[in-house]
Amino acid sequence: MRKTFFAVLLVLATLSGTAALGLAGLATATKDTPGDAVEAVCNPDLNSPERLPEGIFLLAQMDKKFKCMEKCNQPRYNCEKDAKQKDKPGTKKNWEASTKCQEKYNECLDKCE
């Protein structure tokens, strides 16, 4: 019952946020576009990159960073797997090997920024 209640609240919050954003986007879209739809489509100023929301560029940067993080994660996974096979988890040698894996991962992440 409790899970259902929270799920319903989450859905309602999502829908109300989407509706608010949708209405706000509609209001700005109708305010910024000229009355003639053909002119709006053909006007190159409306489609220029300067008029695109900054969020699109932020998402592109985030996507690039996530791909880099995924690229860094695979060698770390392999390093941890090798450390686990060489030494029993919880031992000092395994901990030291895991620390080295983490250092390599951190260095790779620094290159992602």
Secondary structure, 3 states (H helix, E strand, C coil): CHHHHHHHHHHHHHHHHHHHHHHHHHHHHHHHCCCCHHHHHHCCCCCCHHHCCHHHHHHHHHHHHHHHHHHHHHHHHHHHHHHHHHCCCCCHHHHHHHHHHHHHHHHHHHHHC
